[in-house]
């Protein structure tokens, strides 16, 4: 039981750290960002969060956590 809780907390906090870094600390050119250009003119750029990139990142963390959970479960 303690391994399950520890794994859940590790994946959850890793996800939150990725989400913070992907939204606030990344640039548009980074591969791991969720930022997307929504409107662009000659002198201004409006940046928003891409729903597709956000969902892909969330699913990858869920699948990664599931795989790690299955590996821990098989090890016993």
N, C-alpha and C positions, 0 to 999 in steps of 0.2 A: 504494500500500500504506500509506503513512503517513497519508493522509486517512482510510482505513478504520479504522485503529487509533485515530486521534485522535477520530473520530466515535463509535466504540464506547466509548472512555473517557469522552467527554463525556456520552453518554447513560447509561452505567452509574453514573457519580458523581452525575449529576442524579437518577437513580432512587434511589440510596442516601440522598441529602439529602432528597428528598421523603418517603421512607419514614420516616426519623428524625423529621422535622418532623410528619408525619401521625400518628405514634404517640405521641411524647413531648411535643411542644410545642404541640399544637393542643387546642382545646376541642371539645366535642360539637357545638356550633353552627356550626363552620366547615364550609364545603362541601367542602374538600379533605381532610378527616380520614378516617381509617379506624376511628375509635372508634365504639362502639355500646353502648348501655345494655343489659346482659344481665339485671340484676335491680334492682328499685327498690322501696323501702319508703318510709315517711314520713320516716325519719331517715337512711337509707343508700342509696347508689347504687353498684352494681357495674358497672364499665366494662370492656369487652373489645374485641378487634379483630374487626371484621366481615370475614369471609372474602370476601364478595361485593365489598365496596369495595376490598379488597386486590387481588383478581383483576382488577377493572375498571381499577384504576390501573396494574397491571403490564402488562396488555394494551395500554393506551394508550401507555405508554412503548415497548413493543415495536413497535407500529404507527408511532409517531412516528419512531423510529430507522430503521425500514425505509423510510419515505417520504424521510427525509433521505439515506439511503444511495442510494436510487434517483435522487434529484435530483443528488447528487454524481457518480454514475456516468454520468448522461446528459450532464452538463456537459462531460465530456472529449471 
